[in-house]
Amino acid sequence: GQHRRATMICLNLGSFKDIIALPHWVNIDILPLGSRLPENVRFIQHDLTQGITFGDGEVELIRASHLLEHLTLEDSHKLLAEMHRVLKPQGIARILVPDMRFIVRMYLMSEMAYFDDIQPRKYVEAKTQGEKLSRIMFSGDYAHMACYDYPMLLEFLGQAGFSQIIRLAPGESTSQQMFEEAVPTDGHAKESLVVEAIK
């Protein structure tokens, strides 16, 4: 109950503005966001390409929403292995990335305007489907370095040591605690591929 949650550690990796303001959640981002956050929010400024600064088996839950696409494929491999290392047995890593297969399908159907309401102005004003595809995948302020479909993410997670990987619809979770505490902060639902990997 309350005592257990007070002593547990949960990580929100690449938190940016999607902060989880609960005492057992630690928000981690490379940007210096700490001065902008309320005092009750736990925040660590850290470059996750240098690993996760927690010990083996210390963490109950991990949320990484729209983080992996900002890393090289090599750094993603390392970070997923780090997630597996720090999770307790039966701990859960919730991962969201742009769904490459869905986005490309919308491009082939000339339906890239589908994403207009969650994209910045330059995307909305783009005159061609190709520019919209390029902007959503790689360009602009996103600094996207990779894109993922489900088989690729499944393979990467398997290489990191996860054997139980569940694909979910946005807004779903295998964990009631994750559903209550972390899912409400999930953004980009229209374009998200969502999985939960259980150690």
N, C-alpha and C positions, 0 to 999 in steps of 0.2 A: 504494500500500500504506500502510504505517504513516506514512511521511513525508508523503504527500499528506493523510491525515486529520489529521495534526498541524497542517497549515497551513490547512486549510479552516475555514469558518465555517458553522455550522448554527444555526437559531433555533427555539426552542420558545416560541411566543407565547401569552400568557395561561396560563402554566405552572401556576399555583396549586400544588397538591400533586403534580402529575404531572411531577416533575423528571426530566430526563435528565442523569445525572451522568457525562458523558464530556467530555474537555477541549475538543473542538471544538464542543460544543453550548453556546449561551448561552440561559439561561432568562430570560424577561422577563415581569413581571407588575406590575400597578398596586399590589399590596399589598406591604408591607415585609417580605418573607419571608426576606431575606438572613441575619439573625441566627439563624434556625432551621435553616439548611442547613449541611451539612458544608463544610469549607474548600475541598475540591476541586471543588465545584460552582460553575460560573460563573453569576452571577445579576445582573440589572440591574432595579432598580425603575423603571418607566417607564409613563406613560399612553400606550397605543398609539393613542389618538385623536389624538395629536399627531405621528403618523408613526413610522417605524422609524429608529432612529439608526445606520444603516449606509449606506455609499455605494452608488452605482449598480453593479450587477453584482458585489457582494462575497460573496454568500451562495449556498451550494450547495443546502441543503435547508431547508424551513420546515415546521414542524408547528403547526397551530392547532386544537386540540381543544376543542370546546364553548366557543368564544370569541365567534364572530360574533353569536350570539343574545343576548349581553349588550350589544350595541351598537345604536344607532339604525341604520336602513337607510342613512342618509347617511354615518355613520361607517364602516359596513361597506364601502361603495363606496370610500371613501378608503383604508381599510386594505388592501383587495385590490389597489388600484393601487400602494400602497407595496410590497406583497409582490412584485408583478411588477417594480417598479423595482429592488429590491435583489437579486433573483435573477440569477445568471449565466445565459447561454444554456444551455438544457437543464436548468436548475435546476427543482426540484420543490417545489410547495406542497401539503402534505397538509392537508385541511380536513375536520373533523367537526362536524356540527351535529345537533340533534334532528331527526328525519325527520317533518315535519309530516304528510305523507300517511299514513305508517304509524301515527302516534299517533292521528290522527282516525279511521282505519279501526278501530283497537282500541276507540275510544270508541263508534263506531256499532254495534259488535258487543257492547257492554257488557262488554268484556274489559280494562278499565283496571287490574285487579289484576295483569295480566301484568307490570307494571312495579314491583310492590311491593318486590321484593328489591333494587332499585337506587334507591329513593326514600326520603326521610326519613319519620320517624314520622307527622307530620301528614298526609302523603299516604296512608300505609297506613291511617290511622284515618278518613279521609274517608268519609262515609256514602253519597255519590252519585257516579255516573260523571262528572257535570258538574263537581263540585268537584275530582275527580282530574284531569280534563282541564285545568281552570283552573290548578291547582297545577303541573302538569308543564310547561305552556306559559308562564305568566306570573307566578305568585304565589310567596309564601314568600321564602326567602333567596336565590333564584336571581337576582332582578332581571333576568329575561329581558325583552328589549325587542322581539324580532322572532322570527319562525319561518320556516322554509325548506322548500320541496320542491325536487326535483332541477331542474326547468325554471327555477325562480327563481335557484338558485345558479349554474346554467350561464349564464344571462343576465348575472348580476353579474360572473362571472369573465371572460366575453367582453368586457364593457365595460371591464374592468380591463386588457385586452390579451392575455389567455391565449387561444390558439387550440386547444390540445390538452388536453382535459379528459376524464378517465377516471373513471367511477363504479366503485367497488369494494365488495365485501362487507367488513364489519368483519374485521380480521385479515389482509387482503390489502394488497399494495403493488406498484407497478410497479418499485420500486427495492429491490435486495437490502440496501443499506445502511439505507434507511429501515425496511425490514422488521425488520432485526436490532436497530436502535438506538432507533427511535421507536414502532413499532407496539406493543411490549409495554406501553407506558404508556397506550395508548388506553383510555379508560373509557366507560361508558354504551353498551356495544355493542348492547344490545337496542333502543335507540331511535335509533341513529346513522345518518345519511346520510353516506357517506364518498366524497370525491372526491380525486383528485390532478391538479393543474393543472401542466402543463409549459411553461416559457417557451421 
